[in-house]
Amino acid sequence: LPEDAISSVKFAPKSNQFLLASSWDGTVRLYDVSANIERHKYSHELAVLDVC
């Protein structure tokens, strides 16, 4: 889970299986909703305010 507040959440355009969540902790996380797991974490130096 993110260490700070979530700034944005978006589902994949053509599937509700994948969800992106950006956070003030500088991460973007890709979740597989159907499997209930985090698939990948992308780290950045600054807060990530939006995903598209």
C-alpha distance matrix in Angstrom:
0.0 3.8 6.5 8.8 10.0 9.6 13.1 13.8 13.3 15.9 17.1 19.3 22.8 24.6 22.1 19.6 18.0 15.7 13.3 12.3 9.9 10.9 9.8 12.1 10.4 12.3 10.0 10.6 8.7 11.1 10.5 13.6 14.0 17.1 15.8 12.5 10.7 8.8 12.1 11.6 10.0 12.7 13.0 15.5 17.4 17.2 15.0 14.7 16.3 16.9 16.6 19.7
3.8 0.0 3.8 5.5 7.1 7.2 10.4 11.9 12.3 15.4 17.3 19.5 22.8 25.1 23.1 20.8 19.7 16.9 14.0 12.0 8.9 8.5 6.6 8.4 6.7 8.9 7.4 8.8 8.4 11.6 12.1 15.7 16.2 19.7 18.7 15.6 13.7 11.2 13.8 12.4 9.8 11.4 11.0 12.8 14.3 13.6 11.4 11.5 13.2 14.4 14.8 18.2
6.5 3.8 0.0 3.8 7.1 8.9 11.9 14.3 15.4 18.7 20.9 23.2 26.4 28.8 26.8 24.5 23.5 20.7 17.8 15.6 12.3 11.2 8.2 8.2 6.0 9.3 9.2 11.6 11.8 15.3 15.9 19.4 19.9 23.3 22.2 18.9 17.0 14.5 17.2 15.5 12.5 13.6 12.2 13.4 13.9 13.2 11.4 12.7 14.4 16.5 17.5 21.1
8.8 5.5 3.8 0.0 3.8 6.6 9.1 12.2 14.0 17.6 20.3 22.8 25.7 28.4 26.8 24.4 24.0 21.1 17.8 15.4 11.7 10.0 6.4 5.6 5.2 8.8 9.5 11.8 12.7 16.2 17.0 20.6 20.8 24.4 23.8 20.5 19.0 16.6 19.1 17.4 14.3 14.8 13.2 13.6 13.8 12.1 9.5 11.0 11.9 14.3 16.1 19.8
10.0 7.1 7.1 3.8 0.0 3.8 6.3 9.4 11.4 15.2 18.1 21.0 23.6 26.4 24.9 22.5 22.6 19.9 16.3 14.1 10.3 8.8 5.8 5.7 7.4 10.2 10.6 11.9 12.8 15.9 16.5 20.0 19.7 23.4 23.5 20.2 19.2 17.0 19.6 18.2 15.5 15.9 14.9 15.0 15.6 13.2 9.9 10.5 10.2 12.3 14.3 17.9
9.6 7.2 8.9 6.6 3.8 0.0 3.8 5.9 7.7 11.4 14.4 17.2 19.8 22.6 21.2 18.9 19.2 16.4 12.7 10.5 6.8 5.8 4.2 6.3 8.4 9.9 9.4 9.4 10.3 12.9 13.6 17.1 16.8 20.5 20.9 17.9 17.1 14.8 17.2 16.0 13.7 14.1 13.9 14.3 15.7 13.4 9.9 9.0 8.4 9.5 11.0 14.4
13.1 10.4 11.9 9.1 6.3 3.8 0.0 3.8 7.2 10.5 14.1 16.7 18.7 21.9 21.2 19.3 20.1 17.1 13.4 10.8 7.5 5.5 5.0 6.4 9.5 10.1 10.2 9.8 11.6 14.1 15.3 18.7 18.6 22.3 23.1 20.4 19.6 17.2 18.9 17.4 15.1 14.7 14.5 14.0 15.3 12.5 8.7 7.2 5.2 6.5 8.9 12.2
13.8 11.9 14.3 12.2 9.4 5.9 3.8 0.0 3.8 6.8 10.5 13.1 14.9 18.2 17.6 15.8 16.9 14.1 10.4 8.0 5.7 5.2 7.0 9.6 12.2 12.0 11.0 9.3 10.7 12.1 13.3 16.4 16.1 19.8 21.0 18.7 18.2 16.0 17.4 16.3 14.7 14.4 15.1 15.1 17.1 14.6 11.2 8.5 6.5 5.2 6.3 9.2
13.3 12.3 15.4 14.0 11.4 7.7 7.2 3.8 0.0 3.8 7.0 10.1 12.3 15.2 14.1 12.1 13.3 10.7 7.0 5.7 4.5 6.6 9.2 12.4 14.3 14.1 12.2 9.6 9.6 10.0 10.5 13.1 12.6 16.2 17.7 15.6 15.5 13.8 15.2 14.8 14.1 14.5 16.1 16.8 19.4 17.4 14.1 11.2 9.9 7.8 7.0 9.0
15.9 15.4 18.7 17.6 15.2 11.4 10.5 6.8 3.8 0.0 3.8 6.6 8.5 11.5 10.9 9.5 11.1 8.6 5.7 5.3 6.7 9.0 12.3 15.6 17.3 16.5 14.2 11.0 10.7 9.9 10.4 12.3 11.9 15.1 17.1 15.8 15.9 14.4 15.0 15.0 15.0 15.3 17.5 18.3 21.2 19.6 16.7 13.3 12.1 9.0 6.8 7.0
17.1 17.3 20.9 20.3 18.1 14.4 14.1 10.5 7.0 3.8 0.0 3.8 6.2 8.4 7.2 5.8 7.6 5.9 4.4 6.3 8.9 11.9 15.3 18.8 20.1 19.2 16.4 12.9 11.7 9.7 9.4 10.1 9.6 12.2 14.6 14.0 14.6 13.7 13.9 14.8 15.7 16.5 19.3 20.6 23.8 22.6 19.9 16.5 15.7 12.5 9.7 9.0
19.3 19.5 23.2 22.8 21.0 17.2 16.7 13.1 10.1 6.6 3.8 0.0 3.8 5.7 5.3 6.2 7.4 5.5 6.1 7.6 11.1 13.7 17.3 20.9 21.9 20.4 17.5 13.7 12.6 9.9 10.3 10.3 10.8 12.8 15.0 15.3 15.4 14.5 13.6 14.4 15.9 16.4 19.6 20.9 24.4 23.5 21.3 17.7 17.3 13.9 10.5 8.8
22.8 22.8 26.4 25.7 23.6 19.8 18.7 14.9 12.3 8.5 6.2 3.8 0.0 3.8 5.9 7.9 10.0 9.1 9.7 10.9 14.1 16.4 20.0 23.3 24.7 23.0 20.5 16.8 16.2 13.6 14.1 13.9 14.1 15.6 18.2 18.7 19.1 18.3 17.3 18.0 19.4 19.4 22.5 23.4 26.8 25.7 23.5 19.8 18.9 15.2 12.0 9.3
24.6 25.1 28.8 28.4 26.4 22.6 21.9 18.2 15.2 11.5 8.4 5.7 3.8 0.0 3.8 7.0 9.0 9.4 11.2 13.3 16.7 19.4 23.0 26.4 27.6 26.0 23.1 19.4 18.2 15.1 15.0 13.8 13.8 14.4 17.3 18.4 19.2 19.0 17.8 19.1 21.1 21.6 24.9 26.3 29.8 29.0 26.8 23.1 22.4 18.8 15.5 12.9
22.1 23.1 26.8 26.8 24.9 21.2 21.2 17.6 14.1 10.9 7.2 5.3 5.9 3.8 0.0 3.8 5.3 6.7 9.1 11.9 15.3 18.4 21.9 25.5 26.4 25.1 22.0 18.3 16.5 13.2 12.3 10.6 10.3 10.7 13.6 14.8 15.9 16.2 15.3 17.2 19.4 20.6 24.0 25.8 29.3 28.6 26.3 22.8 22.4 19.1 15.8 14.0
19.6 20.8 24.5 24.4 22.5 18.9 19.3 15.8 12.1 9.5 5.8 6.2 7.9 7.0 3.8 0.0 3.8 5.6 7.2 10.7 13.5 17.0 20.1 23.8 24.7 24.0 20.8 17.3 15.2 12.2 10.5 9.0 7.5 8.4 11.7 12.3 13.9 14.5 14.5 16.6 18.6 20.2 23.4 25.2 28.7 27.8 25.2 21.9 21.3 18.3 15.4 14.4
18.0 19.7 23.5 24.0 22.6 19.2 20.1 16.9 13.3 11.1 7.6 7.4 10.0 9.0 5.3 3.8 0.0 3.8 6.8 10.4 13.4 16.9 20.0 23.7 24.0 23.3 19.8 16.4 13.7 10.3 8.2 5.7 5.2 5.6 8.4 9.5 10.8 11.7 11.4 14.0 16.5 18.5 21.9 24.3 27.8 27.4 25.1 22.0 22.1 19.3 16.2 15.6
15.7 16.9 20.7 21.1 19.9 16.4 17.1 14.1 10.7 8.6 5.9 5.5 9.1 9.4 6.7 5.6 3.8 0.0 3.8 6.9 10.1 13.5 16.7 20.4 20.6 19.6 16.2 12.7 10.2 6.8 5.6 4.8 5.8 8.0 9.7 9.9 10.0 9.6 9.1 11.0 13.2 14.9 18.2 20.5 24.1 23.7 21.5 18.4 18.7 16.0 12.8 12.6
13.3 14.0 17.8 17.8 16.3 12.7 13.4 10.4 7.0 5.7 4.4 6.1 9.7 11.2 9.1 7.2 6.8 3.8 0.0 3.8 6.6 10.1 13.2 17.0 17.6 16.8 13.6 10.2 8.1 5.8 5.1 6.6 6.8 10.1 11.6 10.6 10.5 9.4 9.9 10.9 12.0 13.4 16.4 18.3 21.7 20.9 18.3 15.3 15.3 12.8 10.1 10.7
12.3 12.0 15.6 15.4 14.1 10.5 10.8 8.0 5.7 5.3 6.3 7.6 10.9 13.3 11.9 10.7 10.4 6.9 3.8 0.0 3.8 6.7 10.1 13.8 14.4 13.3 10.3 6.7 5.6 4.7 6.4 9.2 10.1 13.6 14.4 13.1 12.1 9.8 10.1 9.7 9.7 10.5 13.1 14.7 18.0 17.1 14.7 11.6 11.9 9.6 6.9 8.4
9.9 8.9 12.3 11.7 10.3 6.8 7.5 5.7 4.5 6.7 8.9 11.1 14.1 16.7 15.3 13.5 13.4 10.1 6.6 3.8 0.0 3.8 6.7 10.4 11.2 10.8 8.2 5.6 5.3 6.7 8.0 11.4 11.9 15.7 16.2 14.0 12.9 10.4 11.8 10.9 9.7 10.4 12.0 13.3 16.2 14.8 12.0 9.3 9.6 8.3 7.1 9.9
10.9 8.5 11.2 10.0 8.8 5.8 5.5 5.2 6.6 9.0 11.9 13.7 16.4 19.4 18.4 17.0 16.9 13.5 10.1 6.7 3.8 0.0 3.8 7.2 8.4 7.5 5.9 4.4 6.5 9.1 11.2 14.8 15.6 19.4 19.7 17.4 15.9 12.9 14.0 12.1 9.9 9.4 10.0 10.4 12.9 11.2 8.2 5.6 6.4 6.1 6.3 10.0
9.8 6.6 8.2 6.4 5.8 4.2 5.0 7.0 9.2 12.3 15.3 17.3 20.0 23.0 21.9 20.1 20.0 16.7 13.2 10.1 6.7 3.8 0.0 3.8 5.2 5.8 5.6 6.5 8.5 11.8 13.6 17.3 17.9 21.7 21.7 19.0 17.3 14.4 16.0 14.0 11.1 10.7 10.0 10.1 11.6 9.6 6.3 5.5 6.6 8.3 9.7 13.4
12.1 8.4 8.2 5.6 5.7 6.3 6.4 9.6 12.4 15.6 18.8 20.9 23.3 26.4 25.5 23.8 23.7 20.4 17.0 13.8 10.4 7.2 3.8 0.0 3.8 5.4 7.4 9.5 11.9 15.4 17.3 21.0 21.6 25.4 25.2 22.4 20.7 17.7 19.3 17.0 13.7 12.8 11.0 10.1 10.3 7.6 4.2 5.8 6.8 9.9 12.2 16.0
10.4 6.7 6.0 5.2 7.4 8.4 9.5 12.2 14.3 17.3 20.1 21.9 24.7 27.6 26.4 24.7 24.0 20.6 17.6 14.4 11.2 8.4 5.2 3.8 0.0 3.8 5.8 9.0 11.1 14.8 16.7 20.5 21.5 25.1 24.4 21.6 19.4 16.2 17.8 15.2 11.7 11.0 8.7 8.5 8.7 7.4 5.5 7.5 9.9 12.5 14.0 17.8
12.3 8.9 9.3 8.8 10.2 9.9 10.1 12.0 14.1 16.5 19.2 20.4 23.0 26.0 25.1 24.0 23.3 19.6 16.8 13.3 10.8 7.5 5.8 5.4 3.8 0.0 3.8 7.0 10.0 13.6 16.2 20.0 21.5 25.0 24.4 22.1 19.6 16.1 16.9 13.8 10.2 8.4 5.9 4.9 5.9 5.0 4.1 5.3 8.7 10.9 12.0 15.6
10.0 7.4 9.2 9.5 10.6 9.4 10.2 11.0 12.2 14.2 16.4 17.5 20.5 23.1 22.0 20.8 19.8 16.2 13.6 10.3 8.2 5.9 5.6 7.4 5.8 3.8 0.0 3.8 6.3 9.9 12.6 16.3 18.0 21.5 20.7 18.6 16.0 12.4 13.1 10.1 6.6 5.5 4.6 5.9 8.6 8.5 7.3 6.5 9.7 10.7 10.6 14.1
10.6 8.8 11.6 11.8 11.9 9.4 9.8 9.3 9.6 11.0 12.9 13.7 16.8 19.4 18.3 17.3 16.4 12.7 10.2 6.7 5.6 4.4 6.5 9.5 9.0 7.0 3.8 0.0 3.8 6.8 9.8 13.4 15.2 18.7 18.3 16.5 14.2 10.7 11.0 8.4 5.8 5.1 6.6 8.2 11.5 11.1 9.5 7.1 9.5 9.1 7.9 11.0
8.7 8.4 11.8 12.7 12.8 10.3 11.6 10.7 9.6 10.7 11.7 12.6 16.2 18.2 16.5 15.2 13.7 10.2 8.1 5.6 5.3 6.5 8.5 11.9 11.1 10.0 6.3 3.8 0.0 3.8 6.3 10.0 11.9 15.2 14.6 12.9 10.4 7.0 7.6 5.8 4.5 6.2 8.7 11.3 14.6 14.6 12.8 10.7 12.6 11.8 10.0 12.5
11.1 11.6 15.3 16.2 15.9 12.9 14.1 12.1 10.0 9.9 9.7 9.9 13.6 15.1 13.2 12.2 10.3 6.8 5.8 4.7 6.7 9.1 11.8 15.4 14.8 13.6 9.9 6.8 3.8 0.0 3.8 6.8 9.3 12.3 12.0 11.0 8.8 5.9 5.5 5.2 6.4 8.3 11.6 14.3 17.8 17.9 16.2 13.6 15.0 13.3 10.6 12.1
10.5 12.1 15.9 17.0 16.5 13.6 15.3 13.3 10.5 10.4 9.4 10.3 14.1 15.0 12.3 10.5 8.2 5.6 5.1 6.4 8.0 11.2 13.6 17.3 16.7 16.2 12.6 9.8 6.3 3.8 0.0 3.8 5.8 8.9 8.6 7.3 5.8 4.3 5.4 7.2 9.0 11.7 14.7 17.5 20.9 20.8 18.7 16.3 17.4 15.7 13.2 14.5
13.6 15.7 19.4 20.6 20.0 17.1 18.7 16.4 13.1 12.3 10.1 10.3 13.9 13.8 10.6 9.0 5.7 4.8 6.6 9.2 11.4 14.8 17.3 21.0 20.5 20.0 16.3 13.4 10.0 6.8 3.8 0.0 3.8 5.7 5.5 5.8 5.5 6.1 6.3 9.4 12.0 14.8 18.1 21.0 24.4 24.5 22.5 19.9 20.8 18.7 15.9 16.5
14.0 16.2 19.9 20.8 19.7 16.8 18.6 16.1 12.6 11.9 9.6 10.8 14.1 13.8 10.3 7.5 5.2 5.8 6.8 10.1 11.9 15.6 17.9 21.6 21.5 21.5 18.0 15.2 11.9 9.3 5.8 3.8 0.0 3.8 5.5 4.8 6.8 8.4 9.7 12.6 14.8 17.5 20.5 23.2 26.5 26.1 23.6 21.1 21.4 19.3 16.8 17.4
17.1 19.7 23.3 24.4 23.4 20.5 22.3 19.8 16.2 15.1 12.2 12.8 15.6 14.4 10.7 8.4 5.6 8.0 10.1 13.6 15.7 19.4 21.7 25.4 25.1 25.0 21.5 18.7 15.2 12.3 8.9 5.7 3.8 0.0 3.8 5.5 8.2 10.8 11.4 14.9 17.5 20.4 23.6 26.4 29.8 29.6 27.3 24.7 25.1 22.9 20.2 20.3
15.8 18.7 22.2 23.8 23.5 20.9 23.1 21.0 17.7 17.1 14.6 15.0 18.2 17.3 13.6 11.7 8.4 9.7 11.6 14.4 16.2 19.7 21.7 25.2 24.4 24.4 20.7 18.3 14.6 12.0 8.6 5.5 5.5 3.8 0.0 3.8 5.6 8.8 9.5 13.2 16.1 19.3 22.4 25.6 28.9 29.2 27.1 24.9 25.8 23.9 21.3 21.9
12.5 15.6 18.9 20.5 20.2 17.9 20.4 18.7 15.6 15.8 14.0 15.3 18.7 18.4 14.8 12.3 9.5 9.9 10.6 13.1 14.0 17.4 19.0 22.4 21.6 22.1 18.6 16.5 12.9 11.0 7.3 5.8 4.8 5.5 3.8 0.0 3.8 7.2 9.4 12.6 14.7 18.1 20.8 23.9 27.0 27.0 24.7 22.8 23.6 22.1 19.9 21.1
10.7 13.7 17.0 19.0 19.2 17.1 19.6 18.2 15.5 15.9 14.6 15.4 19.1 19.2 15.9 13.9 10.8 10.0 10.5 12.1 12.9 15.9 17.3 20.7 19.4 19.6 16.0 14.2 10.4 8.8 5.8 5.5 6.8 8.2 5.6 3.8 0.0 3.8 6.1 9.2 11.4 15.0 17.7 21.0 24.1 24.5 22.6 20.8 22.2 21.0 18.8 20.3
8.8 11.2 14.5 16.6 17.0 14.8 17.2 16.0 13.8 14.4 13.7 14.5 18.3 19.0 16.2 14.5 11.7 9.6 9.4 9.8 10.4 12.9 14.4 17.7 16.2 16.1 12.4 10.7 7.0 5.9 4.3 6.1 8.4 10.8 8.8 7.2 3.8 0.0 3.8 5.8 7.7 11.2 13.9 17.2 20.4 20.9 19.3 17.5 19.3 18.2 16.1 17.9
12.1 13.8 17.2 19.1 19.6 17.2 18.9 17.4 15.2 15.0 13.9 13.6 17.3 17.8 15.3 14.5 11.4 9.1 9.9 10.1 11.8 14.0 16.0 19.3 17.8 16.9 13.1 11.0 7.6 5.5 5.4 6.3 9.7 11.4 9.5 9.4 6.1 3.8 0.0 3.8 7.2 10.3 13.6 17.0 20.4 21.4 20.2 18.1 20.1 18.7 16.0 17.3
11.6 12.4 15.5 17.4 18.2 16.0 17.4 16.3 14.8 15.0 14.8 14.4 18.0 19.1 17.2 16.6 14.0 11.0 10.9 9.7 10.9 12.1 14.0 17.0 15.2 13.8 10.1 8.4 5.8 5.2 7.2 9.4 12.6 14.9 13.2 12.6 9.2 5.8 3.8 0.0 3.8 6.6 9.9 13.4 16.9 18.0 17.2 15.4 17.8 16.8 14.4 16.0
10.0 9.8 12.5 14.3 15.5 13.7 15.1 14.7 14.1 15.0 15.7 15.9 19.4 21.1 19.4 18.6 16.5 13.2 12.0 9.7 9.7 9.9 11.1 13.7 11.7 10.2 6.6 5.8 4.5 6.4 9.0 12.0 14.8 17.5 16.1 14.7 11.4 7.7 7.2 3.8 0.0 3.8 6.4 10.0 13.3 14.5 13.8 12.4 15.2 14.9 13.2 15.6
12.7 11.4 13.6 14.8 15.9 14.1 14.7 14.4 14.5 15.3 16.5 16.4 19.4 21.6 20.6 20.2 18.5 14.9 13.4 10.5 10.4 9.4 10.7 12.8 11.0 8.4 5.5 5.1 6.2 8.3 11.7 14.8 17.5 20.4 19.3 18.1 15.0 11.2 10.3 6.6 3.8 0.0 3.8 6.8 10.5 11.8 11.8 10.3 13.5 13.3 11.8 14.2
13.0 11.0 12.2 13.2 14.9 13.9 14.5 15.1 16.1 17.5 19.3 19.6 22.5 24.9 24.0 23.4 21.9 18.2 16.4 13.1 12.0 10.0 10.0 11.0 8.7 5.9 4.6 6.6 8.7 11.6 14.7 18.1 20.5 23.6 22.4 20.8 17.7 13.9 13.6 9.9 6.4 3.8 0.0 3.8 7.0 8.8 9.5 9.2 12.9 13.7 13.3 16.1
15.5 12.8 13.4 13.6 15.0 14.3 14.0 15.1 16.8 18.3 20.6 20.9 23.4 26.3 25.8 25.2 24.3 20.5 18.3 14.7 13.3 10.4 10.1 10.1 8.5 4.9 5.9 8.2 11.3 14.3 17.5 21.0 23.2 26.4 25.6 23.9 21.0 17.2 17.0 13.4 10.0 6.8 3.8 0.0 3.8 5.6 7.3 7.5 11.3 12.7 13.0 15.9
17.4 14.3 13.9 13.8 15.6 15.7 15.3 17.1 19.4 21.2 23.8 24.4 26.8 29.8 29.3 28.7 27.8 24.1 21.7 18.0 16.2 12.9 11.6 10.3 8.7 5.9 8.6 11.5 14.6 17.8 20.9 24.4 26.5 29.8 28.9 27.0 24.1 20.4 20.4 16.9 13.3 10.5 7.0 3.8 0.0 3.8 7.1 8.9 12.4 14.6 15.7 18.8
17.2 13.6 13.2 12.1 13.2 13.4 12.5 14.6 17.4 19.6 22.6 23.5 25.7 29.0 28.6 27.8 27.4 23.7 20.9 17.1 14.8 11.2 9.6 7.6 7.4 5.0 8.5 11.1 14.6 17.9 20.8 24.5 26.1 29.6 29.2 27.0 24.5 20.9 21.4 18.0 14.5 11.8 8.8 5.6 3.8 0.0 3.8 6.4 9.3 12.1 14.0 17.2
15.0 11.4 11.4 9.5 9.9 9.9 8.7 11.2 14.1 16.7 19.9 21.3 23.5 26.8 26.3 25.2 25.1 21.5 18.3 14.7 12.0 8.2 6.3 4.2 5.5 4.1 7.3 9.5 12.8 16.2 18.7 22.5 23.6 27.3 27.1 24.7 22.6 19.3 20.2 17.2 13.8 11.8 9.5 7.3 7.1 3.8 0.0 3.8 6.2 9.4 11.7 15.2
14.7 11.5 12.7 11.0 10.5 9.0 7.2 8.5 11.2 13.3 16.5 17.7 19.8 23.1 22.8 21.9 22.0 18.4 15.3 11.6 9.3 5.6 5.5 5.8 7.5 5.3 6.5 7.1 10.7 13.6 16.3 19.9 21.1 24.7 24.9 22.8 20.8 17.5 18.1 15.4 12.4 10.3 9.2 7.5 8.9 6.4 3.8 0.0 3.8 5.9 7.9 11.4
16.3 13.2 14.4 11.9 10.2 8.4 5.2 6.5 9.9 12.1 15.7 17.3 18.9 22.4 22.4 21.3 22.1 18.7 15.3 11.9 9.6 6.4 6.6 6.8 9.9 8.7 9.7 9.5 12.6 15.0 17.4 20.8 21.4 25.1 25.8 23.6 22.2 19.3 20.1 17.8 15.2 13.5 12.9 11.3 12.4 9.3 6.2 3.8 0.0 3.8 7.2 10.5
16.9 14.4 16.5 14.3 12.3 9.5 6.5 5.2 7.8 9.0 12.5 13.9 15.2 18.8 19.1 18.3 19.3 16.0 12.8 9.6 8.3 6.1 8.3 9.9 12.5 10.9 10.7 9.1 11.8 13.3 15.7 18.7 19.3 22.9 23.9 22.1 21.0 18.2 18.7 16.8 14.9 13.3 13.7 12.7 14.6 12.1 9.4 5.9 3.8 0.0 3.8 6.8
16.6 14.8 17.5 16.1 14.3 11.0 8.9 6.3 7.0 6.8 9.7 10.5 12.0 15.5 15.8 15.4 16.2 12.8 10.1 6.9 7.1 6.3 9.7 12.2 14.0 12.0 10.6 7.9 10.0 10.6 13.2 15.9 16.8 20.2 21.3 19.9 18.8 16.1 16.0 14.4 13.2 11.8 13.3 13.0 15.7 14.0 11.7 7.9 7.2 3.8 0.0 3.8
19.7 18.2 21.1 19.8 17.9 14.4 12.2 9.2 9.0 7.0 9.0 8.8 9.3 12.9 14.0 14.4 15.6 12.6 10.7 8.4 9.9 10.0 13.4 16.0 17.8 15.6 14.1 11.0 12.5 12.1 14.5 16.5 17.4 20.3 21.9 21.1 20.3 17.9 17.3 16.0 15.6 14.2 16.1 15.9 18.8 17.2 15.2 11.4 10.5 6.8 3.8 0.0
